[in-house]
Amino acid sequence: MKKIQIVVKKNQKEIRIDKFLKKNIENISRNQIQKLMFSEKIIVNQHIVKKNYRIQPLDFIEIQFSNIPPILDHLEYKNIVAEKITLDILHEDEDIIVVNKPAGMVVHPGFGHNKGTLIHGIKYHFQNSNLKNFNLYRSGLVHRLDKDTSGLLVVAKNEYSKKYLFQQFHSSKTIQREYRALIWGDLLEKKGIITGFIGRDPKNRKRMTVFRTNESHKGKYSVTHYQVLERFKYLTYVSCNIETGKTHQIRAHFKYLGHPLFHDSIYGGHKIFMKKKCSNRNIEFLKTCFKILPRQALHAISLSFIHPKHEKCYFYCPIPEDFKIVLQQCRKIFL
């Protein structure tokens, strides 16, 4: 993660922060500044600021370049170099592509990820198909998955489809998204709903946290429904359906409950839960599972929405092999 720190000079005139950054950071565009603002990556005197903030003398500015949302301008899309990347395409028609994204693949270009992303592969796929009047800027992503989360993503192939799907994903009840997760601990309830306001963790800008109230406008309201599928003494296998699609939503919600996702390094799931109560044999077994599944245990297993041709469609992809093996081993040891 790249980080820039700037101490404003004593004689600096009061100007808007976006103008100040454009003038003082080499090769940064207004669009990039917009993305940083949107992602709450610009902090002044340890407070998140908006684009209309006016710089004061001796202000201390911190900028973190990571996890920028997929808002690229036309020129940036044009400059993306198509790459021949193997894509697991489950469905394709004239309006959409549905992809099973592997864990480890970044979805969208950003700081530190200038090649090898899903979008680089999509551009290559589009250019080598019979798609007419191709324009990546007017097509593209309508939702995202974290780098180490596997599963279903839908990509729009034209401007109409992008707008039609985007409206569903962000303001409609026609979307149904199911995830499978392996979490630490034994949930008390067989099923439940997790709600709260998700925002940046003030103690760690790489992760999100859940605020019970939103008095200081730090977060965005989020809802996750969960149901227990299997219990493995120290772990619980759950199905999750999300009403909202906030950054790290499922990961932050289960951390909030005290049950972080298995091997989620950002949210504390990379350490053995209740280690003092584990036998040496079980500790070694769980360490082996860490090696088998070297990332958070989260998979987008199914996706349902209204197709741009106004038909309801449903897609499913089974959990990947590493996740599957860990579940199989847990059944042998704990059931």
C-alpha positions as CSV (number, residue, x, y, z in Angstrom):
1,M,0.0,0.0,0.0
2,K,1.4,3.4,-1.0
3,K,1.1,6.2,1.4
4,I,1.8,10.0,1.0
5,Q,2.1,12.4,3.8
6,I,2.2,16.2,3.3
7,V,2.6,19.0,5.8
8,V,1.1,22.2,4.4
9,K,3.4,25.2,4.4
10,K,2.9,28.1,6.8
11,N,2.2,30.6,4.0
12,Q,-0.3,28.4,2.1
13,K,-3.4,30.2,1.0
14,E,-6.8,28.6,1.7
15,I,-7.9,26.5,-1.3
16,R,-10.0,23.5,-1.9
17,I,-8.2,20.3,-1.1
18,D,-8.7,18.7,-4.5
19,K,-7.1,21.7,-6.2
20,F,-4.2,21.6,-3.7
21,L,-3.6,17.9,-4.3
22,K,-3.7,18.3,-8.1
23,K,-1.1,21.0,-7.8
24,N,1.2,19.2,-5.3
25,I,1.1,15.5,-6.3
26,E,2.8,14.6,-9.6
27,N,0.8,12.7,-12.2
28,I,-2.4,12.5,-10.2
29,S,-5.7,13.2,-12.0
30,R,-8.9,14.8,-10.8
31,N,-10.6,11.5,-11.3
32,Q,-8.1,9.8,-9.0
33,I,-8.6,12.4,-6.4
34,Q,-12.4,11.8,-6.7
35,K,-11.9,8.1,-6.1
36,L,-9.7,8.8,-3.1
37,M,-12.3,11.1,-1.6
38,F,-15.1,8.5,-2.3
39,S,-13.0,5.8,-0.6
40,E,-12.3,8.0,2.5
41,K,-8.6,7.7,1.8
42,I,-7.7,11.3,2.3
43,I,-7.2,12.3,6.0
44,V,-6.4,15.7,7.3
45,N,-5.3,16.1,10.9
46,Q,-6.6,12.5,11.5
47,H,-10.1,13.3,10.2
48,I,-11.7,12.2,6.9
49,V,-12.5,15.2,4.7
50,K,-14.7,16.0,1.8
51,K,-13.7,17.5,-1.5
52,N,-14.9,21.0,-0.4
53,Y,-12.5,21.1,2.5
54,R,-10.3,24.1,2.4
55,I,-6.6,23.6,3.1
56,Q,-5.2,25.5,6.1
57,P,-1.6,26.3,6.9
58,L,0.3,23.5,8.7
59,D,-2.5,20.9,7.9
60,F,-1.1,17.3,8.0
61,I,-2.5,15.4,5.0
62,E,-2.3,11.6,4.8
63,I,-3.3,9.8,1.6
64,Q,-3.5,6.0,1.3
65,F,-3.5,4.4,-2.2
66,S,-5.3,1.1,-1.9
67,N,-8.7,-0.5,-2.7
68,I,-9.9,2.3,-4.9
69,P,-13.5,1.7,-6.1
70,P,-14.1,1.0,-9.8
71,I,-14.6,4.6,-11.0
72,L,-12.3,5.1,-13.9
73,D,-12.6,7.8,-16.5
74,H,-12.7,7.2,-20.3
75,L,-9.0,7.8,-20.8
76,E,-8.0,5.4,-18.0
77,Y,-10.2,2.6,-19.5
78,K,-8.7,3.3,-22.9
79,N,-5.2,2.9,-21.5
80,I,-5.9,-0.5,-19.9
81,V,-3.8,-3.1,-21.8
82,A,-5.8,-6.2,-22.8
83,E,-4.2,-9.4,-21.3
84,K,-4.8,-13.0,-22.3
85,I,-6.0,-14.3,-18.9
86,T,-8.0,-17.5,-18.5
87,L,-11.5,-16.6,-17.4
88,D,-14.0,-19.1,-16.1
89,I,-17.0,-17.8,-18.0
90,L,-20.2,-19.5,-16.8
91,H,-22.6,-17.6,-19.1
92,E,-22.4,-15.1,-21.9
93,D,-24.9,-13.5,-24.2
94,E,-25.1,-10.1,-26.0
95,D,-25.8,-8.2,-22.8
96,I,-23.9,-9.8,-19.9
97,I,-21.0,-12.1,-18.9
98,V,-21.1,-14.1,-15.7
99,V,-17.7,-15.1,-14.4
100,N,-16.5,-17.4,-11.6
101,K,-13.6,-15.3,-10.2
102,P,-10.8,-17.3,-8.5
103,A,-9.4,-16.3,-5.2
104,G,-6.3,-14.2,-5.6
105,M,-7.5,-12.3,-8.6
106,V,-8.0,-8.5,-8.3
107,V,-11.2,-7.4,-10.0
108,H,-10.3,-3.9,-11.0
109,P,-7.1,-1.9,-11.9
110,G,-6.0,0.4,-9.2
111,F,-2.9,1.6,-7.3
112,G,-0.5,-1.4,-7.1
113,H,-2.6,-3.5,-9.5
114,N,-1.8,-2.2,-13.0
115,K,-2.0,-5.6,-14.7
116,G,-3.4,-9.1,-14.2
117,T,-6.9,-8.0,-13.1
118,L,-10.2,-9.4,-14.2
119,I,-10.9,-6.2,-16.2
120,H,-7.6,-6.7,-18.2
121,G,-8.8,-10.2,-19.0
122,I,-12.3,-9.0,-19.9
123,K,-10.9,-6.4,-22.3
124,Y,-8.9,-9.1,-24.1
125,H,-12.0,-11.3,-24.2
126,F,-14.1,-8.5,-25.7
127,Q,-11.5,-7.5,-28.3
128,N,-11.2,-11.1,-29.5
129,S,-14.9,-11.8,-29.7
130,N,-17.4,-10.7,-32.3
131,L,-18.7,-7.9,-30.0
132,K,-19.5,-4.9,-32.2
133,N,-18.9,-1.3,-31.1
134,F,-17.0,-2.4,-28.0
135,N,-16.4,0.3,-25.4
136,L,-15.1,-0.9,-22.0
137,Y,-15.9,2.4,-20.4
138,R,-19.6,2.1,-21.2
139,S,-19.7,-1.5,-20.2
140,G,-18.0,-3.2,-17.3
141,L,-18.5,-4.0,-13.7
142,V,-21.6,-3.3,-11.6
143,H,-20.4,-4.9,-8.4
144,R,-17.1,-6.3,-6.9
145,L,-15.5,-9.1,-4.9
146,D,-12.5,-8.8,-2.7
147,K,-9.2,-10.1,-4.1
148,D,-9.2,-13.3,-2.0
149,T,-13.0,-13.9,-2.2
150,S,-14.0,-16.4,-4.9
151,G,-17.2,-16.7,-6.8
152,L,-19.8,-15.1,-9.1
153,L,-19.4,-11.7,-10.8
154,V,-21.6,-10.3,-13.6
155,V,-20.1,-7.9,-16.2
156,A,-22.2,-5.8,-18.4
157,K,-21.4,-5.7,-22.2
158,N,-23.1,-2.4,-23.1
159,E,-24.2,0.8,-21.6
160,Y,-27.8,-0.1,-21.3
161,S,-27.0,-3.4,-19.5
162,K,-24.6,-1.6,-17.1
163,K,-27.2,1.0,-16.1
164,Y,-30.0,-1.6,-15.8
165,L,-27.9,-3.9,-13.6
166,F,-26.3,-1.1,-11.6
167,Q,-29.8,0.1,-10.6
168,Q,-30.7,-3.4,-9.3
169,F,-27.5,-3.9,-7.4
170,H,-27.7,-0.5,-5.7
171,S,-31.3,0.4,-5.3
172,S,-33.5,-2.7,-5.9
173,K,-34.8,-5.8,-4.2
174,T,-34.5,-8.0,-7.3
175,I,-30.9,-9.0,-6.5
176,Q,-30.3,-12.1,-4.4
177,R,-26.7,-12.9,-3.5
178,E,-25.7,-16.0,-1.5
179,Y,-22.2,-16.5,0.0
180,R,-20.7,-19.4,1.8
181,A,-18.4,-18.7,4.7
182,L,-16.5,-20.7,7.3
183,I,-16.2,-18.7,10.5
184,W,-14.5,-19.2,13.9
185,G,-16.5,-20.3,16.9
186,D,-20.0,-21.8,17.4
187,L,-22.8,-19.4,16.6
188,L,-25.5,-19.3,19.3
189,E,-28.4,-18.9,16.9
190,K,-29.1,-21.2,13.9
191,K,-30.1,-18.2,11.9
192,G,-30.1,-14.5,12.3
193,I,-29.7,-11.0,10.9
194,I,-26.6,-8.7,11.3
195,T,-27.2,-5.0,10.9
196,G,-25.1,-1.9,11.5
197,F,-23.3,1.0,9.9
198,I,-20.2,0.0,8.1
199,G,-17.3,2.5,7.8
200,R,-13.6,2.7,7.8
201,D,-12.0,1.5,11.1
202,P,-10.3,4.6,12.6
203,K,-7.6,2.4,14.1
204,N,-6.8,0.5,10.9
205,R,-7.6,2.1,7.5
206,K,-7.2,-1.3,5.7
207,R,-10.4,-2.7,7.2
208,M,-14.0,-1.8,7.9
209,T,-15.8,-1.7,11.2
210,V,-19.5,-1.7,12.3
211,F,-20.9,1.2,14.2
212,R,-24.1,0.6,16.1
213,T,-25.4,4.1,15.4
214,N,-24.5,6.6,12.7
215,E,-24.6,9.8,14.7
216,S,-21.2,11.0,13.3
217,H,-22.1,9.8,9.8
218,K,-19.1,7.4,9.8
219,G,-20.8,4.4,8.1
220,K,-23.4,3.1,5.6
221,Y,-26.3,0.9,6.7
222,S,-25.8,-2.8,6.0
223,V,-27.8,-6.0,6.4
224,T,-26.6,-9.6,6.3
225,H,-28.9,-12.6,6.8
226,Y,-27.1,-15.8,7.9
227,Q,-28.0,-19.5,8.5
228,V,-25.9,-22.2,10.0
229,L,-25.3,-25.2,7.7
230,E,-22.8,-27.2,9.7
231,R,-21.0,-27.0,13.1
232,F,-17.4,-28.2,13.5
233,K,-16.7,-27.6,17.3
234,Y,-14.3,-24.7,16.7
235,L,-15.8,-23.6,13.3
236,T,-19.2,-22.9,11.8
237,Y,-20.1,-23.2,8.1
238,V,-22.8,-20.6,7.2
239,S,-24.8,-19.4,4.3
240,C,-25.1,-15.6,4.0
241,N,-27.5,-13.5,2.0
242,I,-26.8,-9.8,1.7
243,E,-29.4,-7.1,1.3
244,T,-26.6,-4.5,0.9
245,G,-23.2,-4.8,-0.7
246,K,-20.9,-2.7,1.3
247,T,-17.1,-3.1,1.3
248,H,-16.0,-6.1,3.3
249,Q,-19.6,-6.5,4.5
250,I,-19.7,-10.2,5.5
251,R,-16.1,-10.1,6.8
252,A,-16.8,-7.0,9.0
253,H,-20.2,-8.3,10.2
254,F,-18.9,-11.6,11.5
255,K,-15.9,-9.9,13.1
256,Y,-18.5,-7.6,14.8
257,L,-20.3,-10.7,16.2
258,G,-16.9,-12.0,17.5
259,H,-16.7,-14.8,14.9
260,P,-14.2,-13.7,12.2
261,L,-13.9,-15.6,9.0
262,F,-11.4,-18.5,8.9
263,H,-8.0,-17.3,7.8
264,D,-9.1,-13.7,7.3
265,S,-5.8,-11.9,8.1
266,I,-7.3,-8.4,8.1
267,Y,-10.1,-9.2,10.6
268,G,-8.2,-11.5,12.9
269,G,-9.2,-14.9,11.4
270,H,-5.6,-16.0,10.7
271,K,-5.2,-16.9,14.4
272,I,-6.6,-20.0,16.0
273,F,-9.8,-19.2,17.9
274,M,-10.1,-20.4,21.5
275,K,-6.6,-21.8,21.3
276,K,-6.4,-22.5,25.0
277,K,-9.4,-24.9,24.7
278,C,-7.9,-26.8,21.7
279,S,-6.0,-30.0,22.0
280,N,-2.5,-30.1,20.4
281,R,-3.9,-32.5,17.8
282,N,-6.7,-30.0,16.9
283,I,-4.2,-27.1,16.8
284,E,-2.0,-29.0,14.3
285,F,-5.1,-29.9,12.3
286,L,-6.2,-26.2,12.1
287,K,-2.7,-25.1,11.1
288,T,-2.9,-27.6,8.3
289,C,-6.2,-26.2,7.2
290,F,-4.5,-22.7,7.1
291,K,-2.0,-24.1,4.6
292,I,-4.8,-25.7,2.5
293,L,-6.9,-22.6,2.4
294,P,-4.4,-19.6,2.5
295,R,-7.1,-16.8,2.4
296,Q,-10.4,-15.9,3.9
297,A,-13.0,-18.7,3.6
298,L,-15.6,-16.8,1.6
299,H,-17.2,-17.7,-1.7
300,A,-20.0,-16.1,-3.7
301,I,-22.0,-19.2,-4.5
302,S,-25.1,-18.0,-6.3
303,L,-26.5,-14.9,-7.9
304,S,-30.0,-14.0,-9.1
305,F,-31.2,-10.9,-10.8
306,I,-33.4,-9.6,-13.6
307,H,-31.6,-9.8,-17.0
308,P,-31.6,-6.7,-19.2
309,K,-34.0,-8.6,-21.4
310,H,-36.4,-8.6,-18.4
311,E,-36.1,-12.2,-17.6
312,K,-35.2,-13.5,-14.1
313,C,-31.9,-15.5,-14.2
314,Y,-30.1,-17.6,-11.6
315,F,-26.4,-18.6,-11.6
316,Y,-24.6,-21.0,-9.3
317,C,-20.9,-22.1,-8.9
318,P,-19.7,-24.6,-6.3
319,I,-17.1,-23.7,-3.7
320,P,-13.5,-24.0,-5.0
321,E,-11.4,-27.1,-4.2
322,D,-9.3,-25.6,-1.4
323,F,-12.4,-24.5,0.5
324,K,-14.0,-27.9,-0.2
325,I,-11.1,-29.9,1.1
326,V,-11.1,-28.0,4.4
327,L,-14.8,-28.7,4.8
328,Q,-14.3,-32.4,4.1
329,Q,-11.4,-32.6,6.6
330,C,-13.5,-30.8,9.2
331,R,-16.3,-33.3,8.8
332,K,-13.9,-36.2,9.4
333,I,-12.4,-34.6,12.5
334,F,-15.3,-32.9,14.2
335,L,-18.5,-34.8,13.1
